[in-house]
Amino acid sequence: MSSLPDHLDVHLIRILYMLLSEKNVSRVALKLNQPQPSISASLRKLRELTGDPLLVRGARGMVPTQHGESLLRPAKRILDETERLFVRKLPFVAQHEGRTFHIAAPDYLDSQFLPNIVAGLRRESPKSRIVIHGLGPEIDYVRLLSDGDLDLVIANWDEPPEHLHLSKLFEDRIACTMRADCAYAKRTDPDKMTVEDYLSLPHVAPSPMLPGYHGVIDSFLARQNLHRNVAVESAYFGLIPYMLTQTDLVLTTGKQFLKYYEKNLPLKTYVTPIKFPAMRFYQLWHERVHQAGEHKWLRDLISSTAKALVLK
């Protein structure tokens, strides 16, 4: 089989398709607004490339050879696929189009943040679907973003991978809370906790989200050569506030997360005696979806949802 030429242009394939469809050199020349000798020269080149006459004389004009007929559908498929390659992508019209979005997020976000994102998506793009994934040390989110199994990750890790795109969402100041009628809470004012008290009290902490990374609180303490007394570690962060109501445990997390539970559970919140930096939440995505209209729309939706949450 002869090898393909180095420069096989799409126009030649279009001429092949039209010659096999029209079965007439003059008609093809007219439709393509080219001189007939030019189309005849292209037919000679195609015959040379395929090793077949392609068109031969029949009783009522030119007819395709058997090999020519076999090339008609492949030529049409190549033209269709090539056209799709270079069709300019139209903006995503959220109200009328539907996509499936895959988001991964931790469960220590404000209790209204993800529900508000879902509500916004249902309101603005009712044909779309959203799949919310959990995060844990067994989840290779970098690979999942790269492979397209995830579209977006919401996180607050100290050092996200530099090759991923990042957009800041909001900051959450750190506080700690415990059961309002536990022994320590009964005798100590919210602004009187000492560093020694804080470190020695029994703490409940979330399980590591990343292999070898123990979260913003313990990572910060380690850099100060400090260590708190973590008595309980839980993979279910959303259940931790309820653990507090039956124990003497202390939870350290963002004020934004605690708002809901302070209203609905008998908790007492303290200003931490250690000046932790605020938790900085952001969204991460891969270069593969950076320019896609539907993903830009999704990121804008999440950004506006975060902004509205902070303003409340």
C-alpha positions in Angstrom: 0.0 0.0 0.0 1.4 3.4 -1.0 2.1 5.8 1.9 0.2 9.0 2.3 1.8 12.1 0.9 3.3 14.6 3.4 0.7 17.2 2.5 -2.7 15.8 1.9 -5.1 18.8 2.0 -8.7 18.6 2.9 -9.7 20.3 -0.3 -8.5 17.3 -2.3 -10.7 15.0 -0.1 -13.6 17.4 -0.8 -13.0 17.1 -4.5 -12.9 13.3 -4.2 -16.2 13.3 -2.4 -17.9 15.6 -4.9 -16.6 13.7 -7.9 -17.9 10.4 -6.5 -21.2 12.1 -5.7 -21.7 14.2 -8.8 -20.0 11.8 -11.2 -19.2 14.9 -13.4 -16.0 16.9 -13.6 -17.7 20.0 -15.1 -20.4 20.1 -12.4 -17.9 19.8 -9.6 -15.8 22.6 -11.2 -19.0 24.8 -11.3 -19.9 24.1 -7.7 -16.4 24.8 -6.4 -16.0 27.8 -8.7 -12.8 26.4 -10.1 -11.7 25.9 -13.7 -12.4 22.4 -15.1 -8.7 21.7 -15.9 -8.0 22.2 -12.2 -10.6 19.6 -11.2 -9.3 17.2 -13.9 -5.8 17.6 -12.5 -7.1 16.8 -9.0 -8.8 13.7 -10.4 -5.5 12.6 -11.9 -3.7 13.1 -8.6 -6.4 11.1 -6.8 -6.1 8.3 -9.2 -2.4 8.3 -8.7 -2.8 8.3 -4.9 -5.4 5.5 -4.8 -4.1 3.4 -7.7 -7.6 3.3 -9.1 -9.5 5.1 -11.9 -12.2 6.1 -9.4 -14.5 7.3 -12.2 -15.0 5.5 -15.5 -17.3 6.0 -18.5 -20.7 4.3 -18.3 -23.7 4.1 -20.5 -25.1 7.5 -19.2 -21.9 9.3 -18.3 -19.2 8.7 -15.6 -19.8 6.1 -12.9 -17.6 5.3 -9.8 -15.6 2.2 -9.8 -16.2 -0.4 -7.0 -13.2 1.1 -5.1 -14.4 4.6 -5.8 -17.8 3.7 -4.2 -16.0 2.3 -1.2 -14.3 5.7 -0.6 -17.5 7.8 -0.7 -18.5 7.3 3.0 -14.9 7.6 4.4 -14.4 10.8 2.5 -17.7 12.2 3.9 -16.8 11.1 7.4 -13.4 12.9 7.1 -15.0 16.1 5.9 -17.6 16.0 8.7 -15.1 15.4 11.4 -12.8 18.1 10.0 -15.6 20.6 10.0 -16.3 19.7 13.7 -12.7 20.3 14.5 -12.8 23.9 13.5 -16.3 25.0 14.4 -16.0 27.9 16.7 -17.3 26.9 20.1 -20.4 29.0 21.0 -20.9 30.4 24.6 -22.6 28.1 27.0 -26.2 29.1 27.4 -26.9 27.9 30.9 -30.7 28.2 30.8 -31.2 26.1 27.7 -28.2 23.7 27.7 -27.3 20.9 30.0 -23.9 19.5 31.2 -22.8 17.1 33.9 -20.4 18.8 36.4 -18.2 16.8 38.8 -17.1 18.7 41.9 -15.1 17.4 44.9 -15.2 19.2 48.2 -14.6 18.6 51.9 -17.5 18.5 54.3 -16.1 21.2 56.6 -17.5 23.9 54.5 -20.3 26.2 55.6 -23.4 24.1 55.8 -25.1 26.4 53.2 -22.3 26.7 50.7 -22.8 23.5 48.6 -26.6 23.6 49.0 -26.5 27.2 47.6 -24.3 26.1 44.7 -26.8 23.3 43.9 -29.7 25.7 44.2 -28.0 28.2 41.9 -27.3 25.5 39.3 -30.9 24.2 39.4 -32.1 27.8 39.0 -29.8 28.9 36.2 -29.2 25.7 34.3 -32.1 23.3 35.0 -31.0 20.8 32.4 -27.6 20.4 34.0 -26.6 17.7 36.5 -24.1 18.0 39.3 -22.2 15.2 41.0 -20.5 16.1 44.4 -17.6 13.9 45.4 -15.9 13.6 48.7 -12.2 14.1 49.4 -9.9 11.9 51.3 -6.3 10.6 51.4 -7.2 7.8 48.9 -8.5 10.3 46.3 -5.9 11.4 43.7 -7.6 14.6 42.9 -4.7 15.9 40.7 -5.0 12.8 38.4 -8.8 13.0 38.4 -8.7 16.7 37.3 -6.2 15.8 34.6 -8.2 12.9 33.3 -11.5 14.7 33.3 -13.2 12.6 36.0 -13.3 15.8 38.1 -14.0 19.3 36.8 -13.3 21.2 40.0 -12.0 20.8 43.5 -12.9 23.1 46.4 -10.2 23.1 49.1 -8.2 25.0 51.7 -4.8 23.3 51.7 -1.8 25.4 52.4 0.1 24.5 49.2 -2.1 23.5 46.3 -0.2 22.2 43.2 1.2 25.1 41.2 0.3 23.7 37.8 -3.5 23.9 38.6 -5.5 27.1 38.1 -6.8 28.6 41.4 -9.5 31.1 42.2 -10.0 32.4 45.8 -13.5 32.0 47.2 -13.5 33.2 50.8 -11.6 33.4 54.1 -12.9 31.9 57.3 -11.5 33.1 60.7 -10.6 30.4 63.2 -12.4 29.8 66.4 -12.9 26.8 68.8 -16.1 25.6 70.4 -17.3 23.1 73.0 -20.4 22.0 74.8 -21.7 25.0 76.7 -22.2 23.1 80.0 -19.0 21.1 80.1 -16.8 21.7 83.1 -14.3 24.0 81.3 -17.0 26.1 79.6 -18.8 26.7 82.9 -15.8 28.2 84.6 -14.0 30.0 81.8 -15.1 33.1 79.8 -14.9 33.0 76.0 -11.9 35.5 75.9 -10.0 33.9 78.9 -8.7 30.7 77.3 -4.9 30.4 77.7 -2.5 28.7 75.3 -1.9 26.0 77.9 -5.6 25.4 78.3 -6.1 25.2 74.6 -3.3 22.7 74.0 -4.2 20.4 76.9 -8.0 20.3 76.4 -9.2 17.1 74.5 -9.6 18.0 70.8 -11.5 16.3 68.0 -9.9 16.8 64.6 -10.8 15.7 61.1 -9.0 12.8 59.5 -6.2 13.8 57.0 -7.6 14.9 53.6 -4.2 14.3 51.9 -1.6 11.7 52.6 0.9 13.0 55.2 -1.0 16.3 55.6 -2.8 16.9 58.9 -4.8 20.0 58.1 -4.3 23.7 58.5 -4.6 23.7 62.4 -2.1 21.0 63.2 0.3 22.1 60.4 0.4 25.6 61.8 0.9 24.3 65.4 3.8 22.1 64.2 5.5 25.1 62.6 5.3 26.8 66.0 6.7 23.6 67.7 3.3 23.2 69.5 1.1 20.2 69.8 -2.5 19.9 70.9 -4.2 16.9 72.6 -6.2 15.3 69.8 -8.3 12.7 71.5 -10.6 11.9 68.6 -10.1 11.9 64.9 -13.1 11.6 62.6 -13.5 11.2 58.9 -17.0 12.6 59.2 -16.6 16.3 59.9 -20.3 17.1 59.6 -20.9 14.8 62.7 -18.3 16.4 64.9 -20.5 19.3 66.2 -23.0 16.6 67.5 -20.1 14.8 69.2 -19.4 17.9 71.2 -22.9 17.9 72.7 -22.2 14.6 74.5 -18.5 15.0 75.4 -15.9 17.4 76.7 -14.2 17.6 73.3 -13.1 20.9 71.6 -13.5 21.6 67.9 -11.3 24.1 66.1 -12.5 25.3 62.8 -13.8 28.3 60.8 -16.4 30.7 62.2 -18.3 30.4 59.0 -18.8 26.7 59.5 -19.8 27.2 63.1 -22.5 29.7 62.5 -25.3 27.2 61.9 -24.3 24.9 64.8 -24.0 27.9 67.3 -27.7 28.6 66.5 -28.9 25.1 66.8 -26.7 23.3 69.3 -25.8 24.1 73.0 -22.2 25.2 72.2 -19.9 27.9 73.6 -17.4 29.4 71.2 -14.0 30.8 72.2 -11.5 33.1 70.7 -8.4 30.9 70.2 -5.4 32.1 72.2 -3.2 31.1 69.3 -3.5 33.5 66.4 -4.2 31.0 63.6 -4.2 32.4 60.1 -7.7 32.4 58.5 -8.7 29.4 56.5 -8.5 30.3 52.8 -10.9 28.4 50.5 -10.4 28.3 46.8 -11.4 26.4 43.7 -8.9 24.4 41.7 -9.2 23.3 38.1 -7.0 21.9 35.3 -5.8 23.6 32.1 -7.9 21.2 30.1 -11.1 23.0 31.1 -9.7 26.4 31.6 -11.2 27.9 28.3 -14.4 25.8 28.2 -17.5 28.1 28.4 -19.5 25.8 30.6 -16.7 25.5 33.1 -16.2 29.2 33.2 -19.9 29.6 33.9 -19.6 27.0 36.8 -16.6 28.8 38.3 -18.4 32.1 38.2 -21.5 30.6 39.8 -19.3 29.2 42.7 -17.5 32.5 43.1 -20.7 34.5 43.3 -22.2 31.9 45.7 -19.1 32.3 48.0 -19.3 36.1 47.9 -23.0 36.0 48.8 -22.3 33.7 51.7 -19.6 35.9 53.2 -21.9 39.0 52.9 -24.6 37.3 55.1 
